[in-house]
Amino acid sequence: MSAIKRRWLNVATGTVVIAGSQLIASPAHAEPATPSPAPTSQPAAAVQHNVTYRARADGTSRGAVVAYKIDDANVNSDQPTLLPGMTFEVNTVLDDPKNAGMEISIDWPYGSNLHCEILVDDQIVAQADQFIAPRLLRPKNDPLYGTLQCGAPLDTSPPVAAQTT
């Protein structure tokens, strides 16, 4: 055998050995698994409640304003077109369902039968109806005339602490 054939035979043998070594699985030399730390119990997250606000006005009610608690600290308002038979509905999420509250008001001199509902987790928790009679003059001694309050009050200002002297 010539030297060239011997060299090619060595190259082919080396190639077969290298390719064959890739096909054989070698054992893994891994360290033993360290025990994982015990899971720490985290405080349970506060349960949030789905709140649905519904408002309806049966009658002429231009300039309607619906104000409602959007979360535990903030109030949002909308100016929907409340025509007879139409219902305004909005959904939100609150941590404390006792904070759910809304207020419907219509512009003077219009009159309407106002209706509101508050549902917490699909259960009615507050409902109110009030007839607002049309008036020729704005009532001076009733600042909430034309307003229907339902559920918790919308006042979110913190109580003022008494000063000590």
N, C-alpha and C positions, 0 to 999 in steps of 0.2 A: 504494500500500500504506500502510496506516495505521501509526502508531507502535506500536500494541499488537501488530499482526501481526509487525512487524519485530522487536520485542523477543522474542516467542515463537519466531520463527525463529532468532534468535541463541542463545537458550537451548537449543533443540533441536539446533542445530549444535554447540554446545559440549558437550552431553551425548554426541552421537555421537562426537565427537573424543576425549573422555575415555574412553568405553567402548571405542572402537577401539584406543586406545593400550594398554589393558590386555590386548588379545588379541595384540599383536605382541611377540615376545620381543626383549629388548634384549641386546646383548652384555655379558658380565661383564667387569669391569675388575679382575681379581684379580692379586695379586702372584705372581711365580713361586714355586713350592714350594721351601722350603729343604730341603736334603738332611737326611734323618733320621740321627741318630747311629748308628754301628755298634753292633749288639747286643753287650752284654758277656756273655761266657760265665760263667754262674753255676756254682758247683760242683754236681756231680750229687748229687741227694738220695740219702740212704742207702736201699738197697733193704730193704723190710720183708717179713717172711715170715709167712705164715699158719701158725699152730700150732694143732693139735687135740689135746686131752688126752682120753683115754678110760680109764675105770676100771670094773672089773667085780668082783663078789664072788660066787662060787658057794658058797653055804652061808648059815648063819645069821650075820648080821653087823649087829647093832643098833649104833647110835651111830657109824656110819661117818663119817669126816671125810676129805675130799679137799682137799688144799692144792696150789696150782699157781702158777706165775709168770704174772701177768696182764700185766706188761710187764718191761722190763729191770731195774727197781729195786723192784717191789712184788710181794707175794704175796697171793693171795686164797684163801679156803677156803669150801667148801660142805659141807652135811651132807645128802647125798642118801639116799634110801631104796634101798639096794642089795639088792634081792631077787634070788634065782637067776634068771638069764636076762636081767636088766635091765642096761643099760650107761649109765653117766654119761658125758656128752660135753660139752665146752665148747671154744669157739674163741676165739682171741685173735691179736694181731699183735705180733711181736717184731722188733727191729732185728737182734739177733744170735741166730741159732737155737741156738747153743751154750749159751745161758742157759736153754733150755727144760727145766723140771724139775717133777716132781710127787711127792706123797707121799700114800699111802692108809693110813689106820689104822682099826682096829675096836676096840670096847670089850672089855675083859676081862669075862667069862670065855668069850666067844663064839669060835668057830673058823670059818675059811672059807678057801677057795682064792682069793687075791687076784691080780688081773691088771691090768696097766696098759700103755698104749701112748702114745707121743708121735709125732705125725705133723707134719712140717714140709713145707709145700707138697705135701701128699698123699703123702709118702714116709715110711715108718716109720723113725725114727731111734733110738728107744729102746723096749724092750719088756722086761717083767719079770713073773715069776710066783713066788708064794711061798705055801706052805701054812701057815696059822696054826692050830695044834692048840688045841682047847679046853683050858682049865686050871682046876683047882679053886682054886689060889692064884695071886696075882699074882707074877710073877717079880721077884725083888729085884735080881739082878745083870744084867738086860737091860732097860734103860729103853726100848728101841725094839721090845720084843716086841709083836706085833700091828700092825707098821708095815712097809709096803713102799715103798722109795724107787726112783724111776725118773728117769733123766736127770740133769741138773745138780742139785747140792745147792740147797736153798731158802734157805740162810743168806745174807742180803743185807747183813749188817753189814760195814763196811769194816775192813780189817786194821788192827790197832793198831800204830803206829810205835814202835820201840824208843826209849827215852829215853836221851839221852847226858848224862853228868854231867861 
